[in-house]
Amino acid sequence: MLLEDQRFLHEDLERLEQGISDRTLEDPRHIRDRLNRDHQISGFLTRIQQQSKRLLDIYNDTEGLRTKEIQSISTGDPFDEFYKQLNDIKDFHRRYPNEPVENLERAYKRKAPGEGESATAEIDHMFTGEEAYGRFLDLTRLHEDYLNLPGVQSRRVTYLQYLSIFDHFTPPHCPIKRSEKNTDQYFNYVGSLAEYLEGFLRRTRPLDDLDKIFASFDQEFEKAWEAKEVLGWSTETQSVGPTAPITEGTGEGIWCADCEKEFKNDNVYRNHLTGKKHTKAAESRKANANGTTNGETARSANKSSASSTAKNLKERAIAEREWRIRKFASTMETVRSDTRVNVERRQGMTERERQQELDALFAESAEPSLRPSGAADDESDSSDDEKIYNPLKLPLAWDGKPIPYWLYKLHGLGVEFNCEICGNFVYMGRRAFDKHFNEARHIYGLKCLGITNTTLFREITNIEDALKLWDKIARDKKKEKTGGENIVQMEDAEGNVMPEKVYYDLQKQGLL
């Protein structure tokens, strides 16, 4: 019965669209509920694609079954076809009496917290406690793998430092040389790191078109690999002359590609070029670049060519994983910085405090699902019953109830104080009025009038009075400045300079 399947698919698509619209209108406060909603919508979108593909196959009717069914209904006696299909249905349910019937009306309807939600349990098992429902990264196991890599074992990198450098694969942040990256241990490490970051993105962003984003990463890598522009895997060239290019390291000094070492001073770099260590490293690097040695025979040419091809393929796979890790890290820069802050904060906590924080997080996330279905209605009814009786419109205290009337009269909260400078804002009570002279609203109003010294304008609320006082202060300052400039200076026989009045007073006293 293809026509019934067609009708069922159309109904299913409409129910799915309605379920998506209902969940889109929601705005959950907790990140767990938001992830639950997004994963449900993602599942609905996937089912829409599957059902649409099935419906399109029915309309294409490659085998002609739909056309035959329409002809059998439209021609002949319609009751014969009806009873034939009815007998088929009865025969099916006689053979499968316990076959469940799918109710589309309830399948995609938003369930109440008391009815239980299957997707919520999936979200709970999708993240670890350290990830906190996708808010932070959990790279503790990968950090241990990184510490066990050859070349890193001598450097004790803390977890906080690792969060800053896990996407750096070149010196000086990564001490692993290019020749040491071809090991299976390093290949498994970068593969696990790339797989974790990709899975984290899929778990936290279920509604994004991640396949398209990942495909763009692969296309960018293909172009960079063909152009030999992948960081850390470009063609190595021998530096000639006393000055080496500043391409790696911290960028502040001179980088020696042979020794893979950075020099802060140019003279130190020049002197080390003639040393045995540099000469040996340069010869070894040149031999690796050439790929063959003078003592190599023609019999091993095919074998070396095959090993070189396998080596290039492995290097390409490692470089691709490093490229994807860099792209994933740049996409999750906010989560990465939040993880560093969270690690620093948790380092100052005891084990008991960390456990209490995790318990509080799980309790907060589980609280909405544990509430009974009628809790919201009971809460709204109780709030309606407990409406506060406040006919005098008294201010509310810290407990949400009106303050006593005698306290209202004692503080003079019924007296209004108007401030024209604040835009005719009314302050209730003398205390609030005295306090507002140091607040941002009053200071901003004075600055709009051109008044900078606000300490002298206390108790002044009228704009005209404030401007008059400011003009008087400006005139007094100007008069004081001009008066000081017109003072006559006198000099005695010893060369001491003093005002004219002081000079004559000292002369009358015979002190000069």
Buried (B, 14 or more C-beta within 10 A) or exposed (E): EBEEEBEBBEEBBEBBEBBBEEBEEEEBEBBBBBBBBBBBBBBBBEBBEEBBEBBEEBEEBEEEEBEEBEEBEEEEEEEEBEEEBEEEEEEEEEEEEEEEEEEBEEEBBEEEBEEEBEBBEBBBEBBEBBBBBBBBBBBEEBBEBBBEBBBBEEEEBEBEBBBBEBBBBBBBBBBBEBEBBEBEEBBEBBBBBBEBBBEBBBBBBBEBEBEEBBEEBEEEBEEBBEEEEBBBBEEEEEBEEEEBEEEBBEEEBBBBBBBBBBBEEEEEBEEBBEEEEBEEBBEEBEEEEEEEEEEEEEEEEEEEEEEEEEEEEBBBEBBBBBBBBBBBBEBBEEBBEBBBEBBEEEEEEEEEEBEEBEEEBBEEBEEBBEBEEEEEEEEEEEEEEEEEEEEEEBEEEEEEEBBEEEEBEEBBBEEEBEBBBBEEBEBBBEEBBEEBBEEEEBBEBBEEEEBEEBEEBEEBBEBEBBEEBBEEBEEEEEEEEEEEEEEEEBEEEEEEEBEEEEBEEBEEEEEB
